[in-house]
Amino acid sequence: MNRKGVEYTLTKSETPGFWKWQFRIGDLVRSGKTEARLAMRRVELRIDRELKHAAHQLVS
């Protein structure tokens, strides 16, 4: 899947009701687990936060 040019994966976890996610922005790799409800939205919000943080660091 793709969010603002960032490829990410979202797969079912072995634990019922949870999803595993992972994305990469440059050399930065983030991964984790989230509850099934709204899993895609939560990952996309995390990507948005990381992109905003990366842009802020470039300006500073």
Secondary structure per residue as TSV (DSSP state, phi and psi in degrees):
chain	resnum	aa	ss	phi	psi
A	1	M	-	360.0	165.5
A	2	N	E	-139.0	135.5
A	3	R	E	-134.1	112.4
A	4	K	T	52.6	41.3
A	5	G	T	84.0	0.8
A	6	V	E	-103.8	119.0
A	7	E	E	-77.0	137.3
A	8	Y	E	-142.2	157.1
A	9	T	E	-116.9	148.6
A	10	L	E	-140.9	112.2
A	11	T	E	-129.9	152.1
A	12	K	E	-65.1	137.6
A	13	S	-	-84.2	165.4
A	14	E	S	-66.7	-27.5
A	15	T	S	-79.8	122.3
A	16	P	T	-57.8	136.8
A	17	G	T	86.4	4.4
A	18	F	E	-126.1	153.5
A	19	W	E	-125.0	146.1
A	20	K	E	-100.3	141.5
A	21	W	E	-134.0	158.1
A	22	Q	E	-158.2	142.0
A	23	F	E	-149.2	163.6
A	24	R	E	-132.6	132.9
A	25	I	E	-125.4	105.5
A	26	G	T	62.7	-124.8
A	27	D	T	-87.7	-9.6
A	28	L	E	-82.8	122.8
A	29	V	E	-115.5	128.8
A	30	R	E	-120.4	142.3
A	31	S	E	-151.8	161.3
A	32	G	E	177.6	-169.1
A	33	K	E	-125.9	151.6
A	34	T	E	-147.5	157.9
A	35	E	E	-65.0	152.2
A	36	A	S	-59.9	-39.0
A	37	R	T	-64.3	121.0
A	38	L	T	63.4	28.0
A	39	A	H	-58.3	-46.5
A	40	M	H	-62.1	-43.4
A	41	R	H	-62.9	-40.4
A	42	R	H	-64.8	-40.9
A	43	V	H	-65.6	-42.6
A	44	E	H	-63.4	-38.3
A	45	L	H	-65.6	-37.3
A	46	R	H	-65.0	-41.9
A	47	I	H	-61.6	-44.8
A	48	D	H	-57.6	-43.3
A	49	R	H	-62.5	-44.7
A	50	E	H	-65.9	-39.9
A	51	L	H	-64.0	-41.4
A	52	K	H	-64.2	-42.6
A	53	H	H	-64.2	-42.6
A	54	A	H	-64.4	-41.0
A	55	A	H	-65.7	-39.0
A	56	H	H	-64.7	-38.6
A	57	Q	H	-67.4	-33.1
A	58	L	H	-66.8	-35.0
A	59	V	H	-74.7	-36.6
A	60	S	-	-72.5	360.0
